[in-house]
Amino acid sequence: MLTRLYSKSRRFARLDKESNATLLTYHDLELFERYLKGTDFAAPQTKHDKEDAGHSNRHFEFTGRQLSRLISNTMSPFSSSQGTAATVNENDLDVKHGNLHGLNEKQWITISKIKLCLKSADDEALYDILKCNQNVIPTLVERLSPFQTSLLIKRLTDYQIAISKQFTVEQKYSSRLHSDSNMRGLVQMKDKTYQGVRSILRKIGRNHHLNNLDYETIVSFCMGNLRYRDAIEFICEMETKIRQGDTSLKLRNSLWADKISILCRSTEKTWSLGRYDLKSNRAQILPEDYSYPLLNGRGVATLVKQYEDSNLIPDRRVYEALILASGKSKEMSQLDSLILNVWGVNAKTGEMVEGFQIPKKNSLDYPNFDILRSIVLAYTYNSELVKPLSVCNTIIENYDLDSIRSQKYWETVLQCTALQCENVYREIQTKLWKAGADKDEYSCEMLLSEDIFDEMWEHIIKIVQKPSKSMVRLRLSYASLKALLRDLPKIHQRSVDPAVNITASEAAYNENLLFSYLNVCRIRLMKLRKFYQTEDMINRFSINKQMKQTLLRRLNSYQQRYLKRVKDKRVLERQRIRDDDDEDSMLGLW
């Protein structure tokens, strides 16, 4: 199914020592709701939007034969040069590195197998051979060209990532229980493969001079596996070689962004907003007492000064790292000045500075929605809700950003707002509980958070015509029951409309979406003890027999449990009354 949702627990979510307690109050949420009602996020469509909308209504311009003919005509100027280049052997480029003399039989066979695997597409065989013959690696890298060594590193790192992707595709339509049992095996296999690839890369690094591209590939591999300690060690190793006089190496923007993110602990996969984690990942976080050997001092300012001394031109990835680092370190004045100097937006007023010259669209500092996501995360982490939206809306309007690519950004806005509303709700709950209030008082729902989410969803859906699956999951978790029931007829109509369900995948998606809406509405209505309304909703909007039977069976099971609880409660109440009567009668005898 599209989503598997369970009823949210109303137990208190405890604050950890390292978590960032929210400073928002109920009054702040009321002000934020007024801001949403008085603001229109729907910016006018750009020319690119209109062109894309026009293209989406057309049929395919090229058939298969026309497309292949077009490709062959395009490649015709290169056909003569390809005929001569095809006869050139890769090993002939460097005779020294292709030499296999001076090896014993086992080494000769192993290295020949590895070279053969480099020419084929079998990454698994390449990994298995290197894992079982790590003692051959020093001899191997001496007889490989720098290009072949870089290719070897790239193939090994891609193989470990491909395992997860292949498994995810295979388990896409499996049952949940089967998937969960296999996920444990996947996590173990992924960790084991990571350790194997890491040990091979370490051995290659000790016996071969790695270039800039090799270090960037290895650090990206460690970051993708959430092994930040390993990533910073590779960066430190590279920077040590640079300081020792290796002029062939240089710390470029991608590694600078990773270095800033790791040392400032600002990678978003490790963040938590108040009591709640932003991402449910287990990352290898740096210890609190860790000190980078080649850095004098701590904090964002020291890293920014060191980056400025490198004389590099910052790109979007560096700006993202600086924004997140400033937000995580609570350096709000530095974040405000960065936004003002680079994009010309006054963060306090949310307006463009008069006379600011907007950079060209193809420039390195031209903002995109990844930059806006970082701005939202940085401010929301510091308990700001209105400021990031006003800043980002100004950037979207003045920089003419394409709304088609904004799904992930709006998903982040929804998630951050919902989590901060939950934090305020938990704080109110905790205060009532400590004051000795009744359970009915501190366990009731906070309607304001649902109203805020519904208001924001109405704004966003005008911009994003088709929300992503993650956005739908957030809506099913945090929207009000009234809003979900209001949209249920539209979801039902979409799931049975032949014009919408052209392909099988589209039909399956819309059917799963309808089931998710019905299931969440069923849970919410059952909590309110509206059993007849729930049954009527299921009978009315189910589109097939299996969906209807599944939902009715769950409804019936909940009703049986509820009746049993009520019956047991009545029996206990009657028993208590009898005991009281017996005590009164005994006192009368005395």
C-alpha positions as CSV (number, residue, x, y, z in Angstrom):
1,M,0.0,0.0,0.0
2,L,1.0,3.6,-0.4
3,T,1.2,4.3,3.4
4,R,1.1,2.2,6.5
5,L,-0.1,4.4,9.3
6,Y,-0.8,3.6,12.9
7,S,-2.5,5.6,15.5
8,K,-0.1,8.1,17.1
9,S,0.8,7.4,20.6
10,R,-0.2,10.1,23.1
11,R,2.5,9.3,25.6
12,F,5.0,12.0,26.4
13,A,8.0,12.2,24.1
14,R,11.0,12.9,26.3
15,L,13.6,15.5,25.5
16,D,17.2,14.2,25.2
17,K,20.1,16.1,26.5
18,E,21.3,16.9,23.0
19,S,17.9,17.9,21.6
20,N,16.9,21.4,20.9
21,A,13.8,22.4,23.0
22,T,11.4,24.6,21.1
23,L,10.8,28.2,22.1
24,L,7.5,28.5,20.4
25,T,4.3,29.1,22.3
26,Y,0.6,28.7,21.6
27,H,0.4,32.4,20.9
28,D,3.2,32.1,18.3
29,L,1.1,29.5,16.5
30,E,-1.9,31.8,16.5
31,L,0.2,34.5,14.9
32,F,1.5,32.0,12.3
33,E,-2.1,31.0,11.4
34,R,-3.0,34.6,10.9
35,Y,0.1,35.0,8.6
36,L,-1.0,32.0,6.6
37,K,-4.5,33.3,6.1
38,G,-3.3,36.7,5.0
39,T,-0.6,35.4,2.6
40,D,-0.9,34.0,-0.9
41,F,1.9,31.6,-1.8
42,A,0.7,31.0,-5.3
43,A,3.2,32.9,-7.4
44,P,2.4,33.4,-11.1
45,Q,3.6,30.7,-13.5
46,T,6.8,31.3,-15.3
47,K,7.2,30.9,-19.0
48,H,8.9,27.6,-18.4
49,D,5.8,26.4,-16.5
50,K,3.5,27.4,-19.3
51,E,5.7,25.7,-21.9
52,D,5.8,22.5,-19.9
53,A,2.0,22.6,-19.4
54,G,1.6,22.9,-23.1
55,H,3.9,20.0,-23.8
56,S,2.2,17.8,-21.3
57,N,-1.0,17.8,-23.4
58,R,0.8,16.7,-26.6
59,H,1.5,13.2,-27.8
60,F,5.0,11.8,-28.3
61,E,6.7,13.8,-31.0
62,F,9.0,10.9,-32.1
63,T,8.2,7.3,-32.6
64,G,10.9,4.6,-32.0
65,R,12.1,4.5,-35.6
66,Q,12.2,8.3,-35.9
67,L,14.1,8.7,-32.7
68,S,16.7,6.0,-33.7
69,R,17.1,7.7,-37.1
70,L,17.6,11.1,-35.4
71,I,20.3,9.6,-33.1
72,S,22.1,7.9,-36.0
73,N,22.1,11.2,-38.0
74,T,23.4,13.1,-35.0
75,M,26.3,10.6,-34.5
76,S,27.3,10.5,-38.2
77,P,30.0,13.1,-37.9
78,F,31.8,11.0,-35.4
79,S,31.6,7.6,-37.2
80,S,34.9,8.0,-39.0
81,S,36.8,8.9,-35.8
82,Q,35.2,6.0,-33.9
83,G,36.4,3.4,-36.4
84,T,40.1,4.3,-35.7
85,A,39.6,4.8,-32.0
86,A,38.0,1.4,-31.5
87,T,41.2,-0.3,-32.3
88,V,43.1,1.5,-29.5
89,N,43.5,-0.7,-26.4
90,E,43.1,1.0,-23.0
91,N,46.3,-0.7,-21.7
92,D,48.3,0.6,-24.7
93,L,48.0,4.1,-23.3
94,D,50.6,3.2,-20.6
95,V,52.8,0.3,-21.3
96,K,54.4,0.4,-17.9
97,H,51.1,-0.1,-16.1
98,G,50.0,-3.0,-18.4
99,N,53.2,-5.0,-17.6
100,L,52.5,-8.3,-15.8
101,H,56.1,-9.6,-15.7
102,G,57.7,-10.5,-12.4
103,L,54.5,-12.1,-10.9
104,N,54.0,-15.6,-9.6
105,E,51.2,-17.7,-11.1
106,K,48.5,-16.9,-8.5
107,Q,49.2,-13.1,-8.7
108,W,49.1,-13.2,-12.5
109,I,45.7,-15.0,-12.5
110,T,44.2,-12.8,-9.8
111,I,45.3,-9.5,-11.5
112,S,44.2,-10.8,-14.9
113,K,40.7,-11.6,-13.4
114,I,40.5,-8.1,-11.9
115,K,41.4,-6.4,-15.2
116,L,38.8,-8.6,-17.0
117,C,36.2,-7.5,-14.4
118,L,37.0,-3.9,-15.0
119,K,36.1,-4.3,-18.7
120,S,32.9,-6.1,-17.9
121,A,29.8,-4.9,-15.9
122,D,30.0,-7.5,-13.1
123,D,30.7,-5.3,-10.0
124,E,29.9,-8.2,-7.6
125,A,32.6,-10.4,-9.1
126,L,35.1,-7.5,-8.9
127,Y,34.2,-7.0,-5.2
128,D,34.5,-10.7,-4.3
129,I,37.9,-11.1,-6.0
130,L,39.4,-8.0,-4.2
131,K,37.8,-8.9,-0.9
132,C,39.3,-12.4,-0.9
133,N,42.7,-11.3,-2.3
134,Q,43.5,-8.0,-0.5
135,N,47.2,-9.1,-0.3
136,V,47.4,-8.6,-4.1
137,I,46.2,-5.0,-3.9
138,P,49.7,-3.4,-3.5
139,T,51.0,-5.4,-6.6
140,L,47.8,-4.6,-8.4
141,V,47.8,-0.8,-8.1
142,E,51.4,-0.8,-9.4
143,R,50.3,-2.4,-12.6
144,L,47.1,-0.3,-13.1
145,S,47.0,3.1,-14.8
146,P,45.6,6.1,-12.7
147,F,42.5,5.9,-14.8
148,Q,42.0,2.2,-14.1
149,T,42.5,2.8,-10.3
150,S,39.9,5.6,-10.3
151,L,37.5,3.3,-12.2
152,L,38.1,0.5,-9.7
153,I,37.3,2.9,-6.8
154,K,34.1,4.1,-8.6
155,R,32.9,0.6,-9.4
156,L,33.4,-0.6,-5.8
157,T,31.5,2.4,-4.2
158,D,28.7,2.1,-6.8
159,Y,28.3,-1.7,-6.1
160,Q,27.5,-1.1,-2.4
161,I,24.9,1.5,-3.2
162,A,23.4,-0.7,-6.0
163,I,22.7,-3.4,-3.5
164,S,20.2,-1.3,-1.6
165,K,18.5,0.1,-4.7
166,Q,18.1,-3.4,-6.2
167,F,16.7,-4.8,-3.0
168,T,14.2,-1.9,-2.7
169,V,12.9,-2.5,-6.2
170,E,12.5,-6.2,-5.6
171,Q,10.6,-5.7,-2.3
172,K,8.4,-2.9,-3.6
173,Y,5.3,-5.0,-3.9
174,S,6.0,-7.5,-1.1
175,S,4.0,-7.8,2.1
176,R,5.0,-5.7,5.0
177,L,6.0,-8.6,7.3
178,H,8.1,-10.2,4.5
179,S,9.7,-6.8,3.8
180,D,10.5,-6.2,7.5
181,S,12.2,-9.6,7.9
182,N,14.3,-9.0,4.8
183,M,15.2,-5.5,5.8
184,R,17.2,-6.8,8.7
185,G,19.2,-8.9,6.4
186,L,19.6,-6.0,4.0
187,V,21.0,-3.8,6.8
188,Q,23.4,-6.4,7.9
189,M,24.5,-7.1,4.3
190,K,24.9,-3.4,3.6
191,D,27.0,-2.8,6.7
192,K,29.2,-5.9,5.9
193,T,29.7,-4.7,2.3
194,Y,30.5,-1.2,3.5
195,Q,33.2,-2.5,5.8
196,G,34.6,-4.7,3.0
197,V,34.7,-1.8,0.5
198,R,36.2,0.5,3.1
199,S,39.1,-1.9,3.9
200,I,39.8,-2.3,0.2
201,L,39.8,1.5,-0.3
202,R,42.1,1.9,2.7
203,K,44.6,-0.6,1.2
204,I,44.5,1.1,-2.2
205,G,45.1,4.5,-0.6
206,R,48.2,3.3,1.3
207,N,49.8,1.9,-1.9
208,H,48.6,4.4,-4.5
209,H,48.5,8.2,-4.9
210,L,44.8,9.1,-4.9
211,N,43.7,12.1,-7.0
212,N,41.0,14.7,-6.3
213,L,38.3,12.7,-8.0
214,D,39.2,9.6,-6.0
215,Y,38.9,11.4,-2.6
216,E,35.6,13.0,-3.6
217,T,34.2,9.6,-4.6
218,I,35.3,8.0,-1.4
219,V,34.0,10.8,0.8
220,S,30.6,10.8,-1.0
221,F,30.5,7.0,-0.5
222,C,31.0,7.5,3.3
223,M,28.5,10.3,3.5
224,G,25.9,8.2,1.6
225,N,26.3,5.5,4.3
226,L,26.1,8.0,7.1
227,R,29.6,7.2,8.2
228,Y,30.7,10.8,9.0
229,R,33.7,9.8,11.1
230,D,35.2,7.9,8.2
231,A,34.4,10.7,5.8
232,I,36.2,13.4,7.9
233,E,39.2,11.1,8.3
234,F,39.6,10.8,4.5
235,I,39.2,14.6,4.2
236,C,41.8,15.1,7.0
237,E,44.2,12.6,5.2
238,M,43.8,14.6,2.0
239,E,44.3,18.0,3.7
240,T,47.4,16.7,5.5
241,K,49.0,15.7,2.1
242,I,48.2,19.2,0.8
243,R,49.9,20.9,3.7
244,Q,52.9,18.6,3.2
245,G,53.4,20.0,-0.3
246,D,51.3,17.8,-2.6
247,T,50.4,20.3,-5.3
248,S,48.3,17.8,-7.3
249,L,45.6,17.8,-4.6
250,K,43.2,20.5,-3.8
251,L,40.2,20.7,-1.5
252,R,37.3,21.6,-3.8
253,N,33.8,22.9,-3.1
254,S,32.2,19.5,-2.7
255,L,34.7,18.4,0.0
256,W,34.5,21.8,1.7
257,A,30.7,21.4,1.9
258,D,31.1,18.0,3.4
259,K,33.7,19.2,5.9
260,I,31.6,22.1,7.1
261,S,28.5,19.8,7.4
262,I,30.4,17.2,9.4
263,L,32.4,19.4,11.8
264,C,29.3,21.7,12.5
265,R,27.1,18.5,12.9
266,S,24.7,20.2,10.5
267,T,23.8,17.3,8.2
268,E,20.0,17.2,8.2
269,K,19.9,13.4,8.5
270,T,21.1,13.8,12.1
271,W,18.8,16.7,13.1
272,S,15.9,16.7,15.5
273,L,13.3,19.5,15.9
274,G,12.5,19.6,19.6
275,R,11.3,16.1,20.7
276,Y,11.2,14.6,17.2
277,D,13.8,13.4,14.7
278,L,13.7,15.0,11.3
279,K,14.9,11.8,9.7
280,S,14.7,8.3,11.1
281,N,18.3,7.3,10.4
282,R,21.1,5.9,12.5
283,A,24.1,8.0,11.6
284,Q,27.7,7.7,12.8
285,I,27.8,11.1,14.6
286,L,31.0,12.7,15.7
287,P,31.6,12.6,19.4
288,E,31.3,15.9,21.3
289,D,34.9,16.0,22.3
290,Y,36.2,15.4,18.7
291,S,38.6,18.0,17.5
292,Y,39.7,18.3,13.9
293,P,43.5,18.1,13.8
294,L,44.0,20.8,11.2
295,L,41.6,23.4,12.6
296,N,42.6,26.0,15.1
297,G,39.4,26.8,17.0
298,R,35.8,25.7,16.7
299,G,32.6,27.0,15.2
300,V,31.2,28.2,11.9
301,A,33.2,31.4,11.9
302,T,36.5,29.5,11.9
303,L,35.5,27.3,9.0
304,V,34.2,30.2,7.0
305,K,37.5,32.1,7.5
306,Q,39.4,29.0,6.4
307,Y,37.2,28.6,3.4
308,E,37.7,32.2,2.4
309,D,41.5,31.7,2.6
310,S,41.2,28.9,0.0
311,N,40.1,31.6,-2.6
312,L,37.4,29.3,-4.0
313,I,34.2,30.6,-5.6
314,P,31.3,29.3,-3.5
315,D,28.6,27.3,-5.2
316,R,25.1,26.2,-4.1
317,R,26.3,23.2,-2.2
318,V,28.7,25.3,-0.1
319,Y,25.9,27.9,0.6
320,E,23.6,25.0,1.7
321,A,26.3,23.8,4.1
322,L,26.9,27.3,5.5
323,I,23.1,27.9,6.0
324,L,22.6,24.6,7.8
325,A,25.8,25.1,9.9
326,S,24.7,28.6,10.9
327,G,21.2,27.4,11.9
328,K,22.6,24.4,13.8
329,S,25.1,26.6,15.7
330,K,22.3,29.2,16.4
331,E,24.3,31.9,14.7
332,M,21.2,33.7,13.5
333,S,22.9,37.1,12.8
334,Q,25.4,35.3,10.5
335,L,22.6,33.6,8.7
336,D,20.7,36.8,8.2
337,S,23.7,38.6,6.8
338,L,24.5,35.7,4.5
339,I,21.0,35.8,3.0
340,L,21.2,39.6,2.8
341,N,24.6,39.7,1.1
342,V,24.1,36.8,-1.4
343,W,20.4,37.1,-2.4
344,G,19.5,40.6,-1.2
345,V,16.6,39.7,1.1
346,N,16.3,41.4,4.5
347,A,15.4,38.5,6.8
348,K,13.9,40.7,9.4
349,T,11.3,42.3,7.1
350,G,11.2,39.5,4.4
351,E,11.6,42.1,1.6
352,M,14.2,42.6,-1.2
353,V,16.8,45.3,-0.6
354,E,16.2,48.2,-3.0
355,G,18.8,48.4,-5.7
356,F,20.1,44.8,-5.3
357,Q,21.3,43.4,-8.6
358,I,19.9,39.9,-9.1
359,P,22.6,37.5,-10.4
360,K,22.2,35.6,-13.7
361,K,20.3,32.4,-13.8
362,N,23.3,30.2,-14.7
363,S,25.5,31.7,-12.0
364,L,26.8,29.6,-9.1
365,D,25.0,31.6,-6.4
366,Y,21.6,31.6,-8.2
367,P,19.2,30.1,-5.6
368,N,17.2,26.9,-6.1
369,F,14.7,25.0,-4.0
370,D,17.5,23.1,-2.2
371,I,18.8,26.4,-0.9
372,L,15.2,27.3,0.2
373,R,14.9,23.9,2.0
374,S,18.1,24.7,3.9
375,I,16.8,28.2,4.9
376,V,13.5,26.6,6.2
377,L,15.4,24.0,8.2
378,A,17.8,26.5,9.7
379,Y,15.2,28.9,10.9
380,T,12.7,26.3,12.0
381,Y,15.4,24.6,14.1
382,N,15.6,28.0,16.0
383,S,11.8,28.1,16.5
384,E,11.1,30.5,13.7
385,L,8.0,29.8,11.5
386,V,7.0,33.1,9.8
387,K,10.5,34.3,8.9
388,P,11.6,31.4,6.7
389,L,8.4,31.5,4.8
390,S,8.5,35.2,4.2
391,V,12.2,35.0,3.1
392,C,11.6,32.1,0.8
393,N,8.4,33.5,-0.8
394,T,10.3,36.7,-1.6
395,I,13.1,34.7,-3.2
396,I,10.6,32.6,-5.2
397,E,8.9,35.7,-6.5
398,N,11.9,37.8,-7.3
399,Y,14.1,35.0,-8.7
400,D,11.3,33.5,-10.8
401,L,11.9,30.0,-9.6
402,D,10.2,27.1,-11.4
403,S,7.4,25.7,-9.2
404,I,7.5,22.3,-11.0
405,R,10.6,21.3,-9.0
406,S,9.3,22.5,-5.6
407,Q,7.8,19.3,-4.2
408,K,10.6,18.5,-1.9
409,Y,10.8,22.0,-0.6
410,W,7.1,22.2,0.2
411,E,7.4,18.7,1.8
412,T,10.1,20.2,4.2
413,V,7.9,23.2,5.0
414,L,5.0,20.9,5.9
415,Q,7.1,18.6,8.0
416,C,8.9,21.3,9.9
417,T,5.6,23.2,10.7
418,A,3.9,20.0,11.8
419,L,6.7,18.9,14.1
420,Q,7.0,22.3,15.7
421,C,3.2,22.3,16.3
422,E,3.6,18.9,17.9
423,N,6.3,20.2,20.1
424,V,4.1,23.1,21.3
425,Y,1.3,20.5,22.0
426,R,3.7,18.3,24.0
427,E,4.9,21.3,26.0
428,I,1.3,22.2,26.9
429,Q,0.6,18.6,27.8
430,T,3.6,18.4,30.1
431,K,2.7,21.6,31.9
432,L,-0.9,20.4,32.5
433,W,0.3,17.0,33.6
434,K,2.8,18.6,36.1
435,A,0.0,20.9,37.4
436,G,-2.1,17.8,38.3
437,A,-4.7,18.2,35.6
438,D,-7.1,15.4,34.7
439,K,-6.2,13.0,31.9
440,D,-9.1,14.3,29.8
441,E,-7.6,17.8,29.8
442,Y,-4.1,17.0,28.7
443,S,-5.0,14.1,26.3
444,C,-7.3,16.1,24.1
445,E,-6.3,17.1,20.6
446,M,-4.9,20.6,19.8
447,L,-7.2,21.8,17.0
448,L,-5.0,24.8,16.2
449,S,-2.2,22.6,14.8
450,E,-4.6,20.9,12.5
451,D,-6.0,24.2,11.3
452,I,-2.5,25.5,10.6
453,F,-1.7,22.4,8.6
454,D,-4.9,22.5,6.6
455,E,-4.4,26.2,5.8
456,M,-0.9,25.6,4.6
457,W,-2.0,22.6,2.5
458,E,-4.6,24.7,0.7
459,H,-1.8,27.2,-0.2
460,I,0.6,24.5,-1.4
461,I,-1.8,22.5,-3.4
462,K,-2.4,25.6,-5.6
463,I,1.3,25.5,-6.6
464,V,2.0,21.8,-6.6
465,Q,-0.7,20.2,-8.8
466,K,0.3,16.7,-7.9
467,P,1.7,16.2,-4.4
468,S,4.4,13.6,-3.8
469,K,3.9,10.4,-1.7
470,S,5.8,12.0,1.2
471,M,3.5,15.0,1.2
472,V,0.4,12.7,1.2
473,R,1.8,10.8,4.2
474,L,2.3,14.0,6.1
475,R,-1.2,15.1,5.3
476,L,-2.7,11.8,6.5
477,S,-0.7,12.1,9.7
478,Y,-1.4,15.8,10.6
479,A,-4.4,17.1,8.7
480,S,-7.8,17.4,10.4
481,L,-10.5,14.8,10.0
482,K,-12.8,17.4,8.5
483,A,-10.4,18.2,5.7
484,L,-9.8,14.5,4.9
485,L,-13.5,13.7,4.7
486,R,-14.0,16.8,2.5
487,D,-11.4,15.5,0.0
488,L,-12.5,11.9,0.1
489,P,-15.1,12.2,-2.8
490,K,-12.3,13.8,-5.0
491,I,-9.9,10.9,-4.2
492,H,-12.7,8.4,-5.0
493,Q,-13.6,10.1,-8.3
494,R,-9.9,10.1,-9.3
495,S,-9.5,6.4,-8.6
496,V,-12.4,5.4,-10.9
497,D,-11.8,7.9,-13.7
498,P,-10.5,6.1,-16.8
499,A,-9.1,9.4,-18.2
500,V,-6.8,9.6,-15.1
501,N,-5.9,5.9,-14.7
502,I,-4.4,5.4,-18.2
503,T,-1.6,3.1,-17.0
504,A,-1.6,0.2,-14.6
505,S,0.8,2.0,-12.2
506,E,-1.3,5.1,-12.1
507,A,-4.4,3.0,-11.4
508,A,-2.6,1.2,-8.6
509,Y,-1.3,4.4,-7.1
510,N,-4.8,6.0,-7.0
511,E,-6.3,2.9,-5.5
512,N,-3.7,2.7,-2.8
513,L,-4.2,6.4,-2.1
514,L,-8.0,5.9,-1.7
515,F,-7.4,3.0,0.7
516,S,-5.0,5.1,2.8
517,Y,-7.5,7.9,3.1
518,L,-10.3,5.5,4.0
519,N,-8.1,3.7,6.5
520,V,-7.0,7.0,8.3
521,C,-10.6,8.3,8.3
522,R,-11.8,4.9,9.7
523,I,-9.3,5.2,12.6
524,R,-10.2,8.8,13.4
525,L,-13.9,8.1,13.3
526,M,-13.6,5.0,15.5
527,K,-11.8,7.0,18.1
528,L,-14.8,9.3,18.2
529,R,-17.1,6.2,18.5
530,K,-18.9,7.0,15.2
531,F,-19.3,3.5,14.1
532,Y,-22.3,3.9,11.8
533,Q,-20.7,6.9,10.0
534,T,-17.6,4.8,9.5
535,E,-19.4,1.8,8.1
536,D,-21.4,4.1,5.7
537,M,-18.2,5.8,4.5
538,I,-16.6,2.4,3.8
539,N,-19.6,1.1,1.9
540,R,-19.9,4.3,-0.1
541,F,-16.3,4.9,-1.2
542,S,-14.8,1.4,-1.5
543,I,-14.1,0.6,-5.2
544,N,-13.7,-3.1,-5.0
545,K,-14.7,-6.1,-2.8
546,Q,-11.3,-6.7,-1.3
547,M,-10.9,-3.1,-0.1
548,K,-14.4,-3.1,1.4
549,Q,-14.0,-6.4,3.2
550,T,-10.6,-5.4,4.7
551,L,-11.9,-2.1,6.1
552,L,-15.1,-3.6,7.5
553,R,-13.1,-6.5,9.1
554,R,-10.9,-4.0,10.9
555,L,-13.9,-2.0,11.9
556,N,-15.7,-5.1,13.3
557,S,-12.5,-6.1,15.2
558,Y,-12.3,-2.7,16.8
559,Q,-16.0,-2.7,17.8
560,Q,-15.6,-6.1,19.4
561,R,-12.6,-4.9,21.5
562,Y,-14.5,-1.7,22.4
563,L,-17.6,-3.7,23.6
564,K,-15.4,-6.0,25.6
565,R,-13.8,-3.1,27.4
566,V,-17.1,-1.5,28.1
567,K,-18.5,-4.7,29.4
568,D,-15.5,-5.3,31.6
569,K,-15.8,-1.8,32.9
570,R,-19.5,-2.2,33.8
571,V,-18.8,-5.5,35.5
572,L,-16.1,-3.9,37.7
573,E,-18.4,-1.0,38.5
574,R,-21.2,-3.3,39.6
575,Q,-18.8,-5.3,41.7
576,R,-17.5,-2.1,43.4
577,I,-21.1,-1.1,44.2
578,R,-21.8,-4.6,45.7
579,D,-18.7,-4.3,47.8
580,D,-19.7,-0.9,49.1
581,D,-23.2,-2.2,49.9
582,D,-21.7,-5.1,51.8
583,E,-19.5,-2.8,53.8
584,D,-22.5,-0.6,54.7
585,S,-24.6,-3.6,55.8
586,M,-21.8,-4.8,58.0
587,L,-21.5,-1.4,59.6
588,G,-25.3,-1.4,60.2
589,L,-25.0,-4.7,62.1
590,W,-22.4,-3.3,64.4
